[in-house]
Amino acid sequence: MRVRADTALCVSTGSCALTAPEVFDLGEDDGVVVVLVESPPDEQRETVGRAVRACPAGVLSLAP
């Protein structure tokens, strides 16, 4: 699984970082999503999927 983020469309709610803090963070200067782990292990698939679905701007996606 590979995590992708369209940072240009991020609205900085932080829902991703709250849901999966080991994979997502927010930039200190601008509050925009930062993907910490582009290819998280399979055991994090469910948590990362919840974070992707929780994004109100729909800027996160998962690819196989």
SENU-66836 format. One record per residue: x, y, z of N, C-alpha, C in turn; residue number from 0; chain; residue in three letters. Coordinates in nm, 3 decimals. Example, Ala and Ser with C-alpha at 12.3 -4.5 7.8 and 13.67 -1.06 7.14 Angstrom:
<rs>
+---------+---------+---------+---------+---------+---------+---------+---------+---------+-----+-----+------+
!     n.x !     n.y !     n.z !    ca.x !    ca.y !    ca.z !     c.x !     c.y !     c.z ! seq ! mol ! type !
+---------+---------+---------+---------+---------+---------+---------+---------+---------+-----+-----+------+
!   1.319 !  -0.569 !   0.780 !   1.230 !  -0.450 !   0.780 !   1.320 !  -0.330 !   0.780 !   0 !   A !  Ala !
!   1.285 !  -0.225 !   0.708 !   1.367 !  -0.106 !   0.714 !   1.290 !   0.003 !   0.787 !   1 !   A !  Ser !
+---------+---------+---------+---------+---------+---------+---------+---------+---------+-----+-----+------+
</rs>
This chain:
<rs>
+---------+---------+---------+---------+---------+---------+---------+---------+---------+-----+-----+------+
!     n.x !     n.y !     n.z !    ca.x !    ca.y !    ca.z !     c.x !     c.y !     c.z ! seq ! mol ! type !
+---------+---------+---------+---------+---------+---------+---------+---------+---------+-----+-----+------+
!   0.085 !  -0.117 !   0.000 !   0.000 !   0.000 !   0.000 !   0.089 !   0.123 !   0.000 !   0 !   A !  Met !
!   0.047 !   0.222 !  -0.074 !   0.121 !   0.348 !  -0.082 !   0.023 !   0.463 !  -0.053 !   1 !   A !  Arg !
!   0.065 !   0.554 !   0.035 !  -0.017 !   0.667 !   0.074 !   0.022 !   0.788 !  -0.011 !   2 !   A !  Val !
!  -0.080 !   0.858 !  -0.060 !  -0.055 !   0.979 !  -0.137 !  -0.138 !   1.093 !  -0.079 !   3 !   A !  Arg !
!  -0.084 !   1.215 !  -0.090 !  -0.154 !   1.333 !  -0.040 !  -0.138 !   1.446 !  -0.139 !   4 !   A !  Ala !
!  -0.250 !   1.510 !  -0.173 !  -0.246 !   1.629 !  -0.258 !  -0.238 !   1.749 !  -0.165 !   5 !   A !  Asp !
!  -0.118 !   1.789 !  -0.131 !  -0.098 !   1.892 !  -0.031 !  -0.152 !   2.028 !  -0.073 !   6 !   A !  Thr !
!  -0.167 !   2.051 !  -0.203 !  -0.220 !   2.179 !  -0.250 !  -0.366 !   2.198 !  -0.210 !   7 !   A !  Ala !
!  -0.436 !   2.087 !  -0.183 !  -0.578 !   2.096 !  -0.149 !  -0.607 !   2.074 !  -0.001 !   8 !   A !  Leu !
!  -0.503 !   2.048 !   0.078 !  -0.519 !   2.022 !   0.221 !  -0.578 !   2.144 !   0.292 !   9 !   A !  Cys !
!  -0.677 !   2.120 !   0.379 !  -0.740 !   2.227 !   0.455 !  -0.697 !   2.226 !   0.603 !  10 !   A !  Val !
!  -0.600 !   2.145 !   0.636 !  -0.533 !   2.145 !   0.766 !  -0.623 !   2.118 !   0.886 !  11 !   A !  Ser !
!  -0.715 !   2.024 !   0.874 !  -0.799 !   1.990 !   0.989 !  -0.728 !   1.901 !   1.088 !  12 !   A !  Thr !
!  -0.629 !   1.825 !   1.042 !  -0.554 !   1.737 !   1.130 !  -0.620 !   1.604 !   1.158 !  13 !   A !  Gly !
!  -0.732 !   1.574 !   1.095 !  -0.800 !   1.448 !   1.122 !  -0.712 !   1.328 !   1.085 !  14 !   A !  Ser !
!  -0.630 !   1.341 !   0.984 !  -0.541 !   1.232 !   0.945 !  -0.438 !   1.206 !   1.054 !  15 !   A !  Cys !
!  -0.377 !   1.311 !   1.105 !  -0.274 !   1.298 !   1.207 !  -0.332 !   1.248 !   1.340 !  16 !   A !  Ala !
!  -0.455 !   1.283 !   1.368 !  -0.520 !   1.233 !   1.490 !  -0.555 !   1.085 !   1.478 !  17 !   A !  Leu !
!  -0.592 !   1.042 !   1.357 !  -0.634 !   0.904 !   1.334 !  -0.514 !   0.811 !   1.320 !  18 !   A !  Thr !
!  -0.412 !   0.854 !   1.248 !  -0.294 !   0.770 !   1.224 !  -0.166 !   0.852 !   1.241 !  19 !   A !  Ala !
!  -0.133 !   0.887 !   1.366 !  -0.017 !   0.975 !   1.390 !   0.116 !   0.915 !   1.351 !  20 !   A !  Pro !
!   0.122 !   0.782 !   1.337 !   0.247 !   0.721 !   1.296 !   0.271 !   0.734 !   1.145 !  21 !   A !  Glu !
!   0.167 !   0.775 !   1.072 !   0.177 !   0.787 !   0.925 !   0.164 !   0.932 !   0.879 !  22 !   A !  Val !
!   0.084 !   1.012 !   0.950 !   0.058 !   1.150 !   0.909 !   0.096 !   1.249 !   1.017 !  23 !   A !  Phe !
!   0.135 !   1.367 !   0.973 !   0.161 !   1.478 !   1.063 !   0.118 !   1.605 !   0.990 !  24 !   A !  Asp !
!   0.126 !   1.717 !   1.059 !   0.098 !   1.846 !   0.996 !   0.225 !   1.929 !   0.999 !  25 !   A !  Leu !
!   0.250 !   2.000 !   0.891 !   0.368 !   2.085 !   0.883 !   0.364 !   2.195 !   0.988 !  26 !   A !  Gly !
!   0.476 !   2.224 !   1.048 !   0.484 !   2.325 !   1.154 !   0.454 !   2.466 !   1.102 !  27 !   A !  Glu !
!   0.500 !   2.496 !   0.983 !   0.483 !   2.631 !   0.928 !   0.346 !   2.658 !   0.870 !  28 !   A !  Asp !
!   0.291 !   2.557 !   0.799 !   0.167 !   2.582 !   0.726 !   0.050 !   2.493 !   0.766 !  29 !   A !  Asp !
!   0.073 !   2.392 !   0.851 !  -0.034 !   2.304 !   0.894 !  -0.081 !   2.206 !   0.789 !  30 !   A !  Gly !
!  -0.009 !   2.195 !   0.679 !  -0.047 !   2.105 !   0.569 !   0.001 !   1.964 !   0.600 !  31 !   A !  Val !
!  -0.078 !   1.866 !   0.557 !  -0.045 !   1.726 !   0.582 !   0.095 !   1.691 !   0.532 !  32 !   A !  Val !
!   0.161 !   1.609 !   0.615 !   0.292 !   1.553 !   0.581 !   0.278 !   1.402 !   0.595 !  33 !   A !  Val !
!   0.311 !   1.329 !   0.490 !   0.309 !   1.184 !   0.496 !   0.443 !   1.139 !   0.552 !  34 !   A !  Val !
!   0.441 !   1.080 !   0.670 !   0.563 !   1.037 !   0.737 !   0.612 !   0.902 !   0.685 !  35 !   A !  Leu !
!   0.517 !   0.816 !   0.650 !   0.548 !   0.681 !   0.602 !   0.469 !   0.657 !   0.475 !  36 !   A !  Val !
!   0.535 !   0.663 !   0.360 !   0.464 !   0.647 !   0.232 !   0.414 !   0.506 !   0.209 !  37 !   A !  Glu !
!   0.482 !   0.408 !   0.263 !   0.441 !   0.267 !   0.247 !   0.430 !   0.201 !   0.384 !  38 !   A !  Ser !
!   0.321 !   0.231 !   0.456 !   0.305 !   0.172 !   0.589 !   0.284 !   0.021 !   0.580 !  39 !   A !  Pro !
!   0.316 !  -0.051 !   0.686 !   0.298 !  -0.196 !   0.687 !   0.150 !  -0.233 !   0.677 !  40 !   A !  Pro !
!   0.125 !  -0.355 !   0.629 !  -0.013 !  -0.401 !   0.609 !  -0.095 !  -0.399 !   0.737 !  41 !   A !  Asp !
!  -0.032 !  -0.417 !   0.852 !  -0.108 !  -0.418 !   0.977 !  -0.166 !  -0.280 !   1.012 !  42 !   A !  Glu !
!  -0.121 !  -0.176 !   0.942 !  -0.176 !  -0.042 !   0.962 !  -0.281 !  -0.006 !   0.857 !  43 !   A !  Gln !
!  -0.311 !  -0.098 !   0.768 !  -0.404 !  -0.070 !   0.657 !  -0.537 !  -0.016 !   0.706 !  44 !   A !  Arg !
!  -0.596 !  -0.077 !   0.806 !  -0.728 !  -0.034 !   0.854 !  -0.722 !   0.107 !   0.912 !  45 !   A !  Glu !
!  -0.623 !   0.135 !   0.993 !  -0.609 !   0.268 !   1.054 !  -0.583 !   0.374 !   0.949 !  46 !   A !  Thr !
!  -0.495 !   0.345 !   0.855 !  -0.465 !   0.441 !   0.748 !  -0.589 !   0.462 !   0.661 !  47 !   A !  Val !
!  -0.662 !   0.357 !   0.634 !  -0.787 !   0.370 !   0.557 !  -0.887 !   0.461 !   0.627 !  48 !   A !  Gly !
!  -0.897 !   0.449 !   0.760 !  -0.987 !   0.537 !   0.836 !  -0.941 !   0.682 !   0.823 !  49 !   A !  Arg !
!  -0.811 !   0.704 !   0.829 !  -0.758 !   0.840 !   0.817 !  -0.787 !   0.898 !   0.679 !  50 !   A !  Ala !
!  -0.772 !   0.817 !   0.577 !  -0.801 !   0.862 !   0.440 !  -0.948 !   0.899 !   0.427 !  51 !   A !  Val !
!  -1.036 !   0.815 !   0.480 !  -1.180 !   0.843 !   0.472 !  -1.222 !   0.962 !   0.558 !  52 !   A !  Arg !
!  -1.146 !   0.990 !   0.665 !  -1.180 !   1.100 !   0.755 !  -1.142 !   1.236 !   0.700 !  53 !   A !  Ala !
!  -1.059 !   1.240 !   0.599 !  -1.014 !   1.368 !   0.543 !  -1.131 !   1.442 !   0.479 !  54 !   A !  Cys !
!  -1.169 !   1.558 !   0.533 !  -1.285 !   1.630 !   0.478 !  -1.261 !   1.687 !   0.339 !  55 !   A !  Pro !
!  -1.136 !   1.709 !   0.303 !  -1.106 !   1.765 !   0.170 !  -1.079 !   1.656 !   0.068 !  56 !   A !  Ala !
!  -1.069 !   1.531 !   0.112 !  -1.045 !   1.421 !   0.020 !  -0.909 !   1.424 !  -0.048 !  57 !   A !  Gly !
!  -0.809 !   1.475 !   0.022 !  -0.677 !   1.489 !  -0.039 !  -0.588 !   1.366 !  -0.023 !  58 !   A !  Val !
!  -0.633 !   1.269 !   0.056 !  -0.553 !   1.149 !   0.080 !  -0.606 !   1.032 !  -0.002 !  59 !   A !  Leu !
!  -0.514 !   0.947 !  -0.046 !  -0.555 !   0.829 !  -0.120 !  -0.457 !   0.715 !  -0.092 !  60 !   A !  Ser !
!  -0.503 !   0.593 !  -0.119 !  -0.421 !   0.473 !  -0.105 !  -0.410 !   0.407 !  -0.241 !  61 !   A !  Leu !
!  -0.292 !   0.363 !  -0.273 !  -0.269 !   0.288 !  -0.396 !  -0.208 !   0.154 !  -0.356 !  62 !   A !  Ala !
!  -0.236 !   0.051 !  -0.432 !  -0.179 !  -0.082 !  -0.399 !  -0.028 !  -0.084 !  -0.403 !  63 !   A !  Pro !
+---------+---------+---------+---------+---------+---------+---------+---------+---------+-----+-----+------+
</rs>
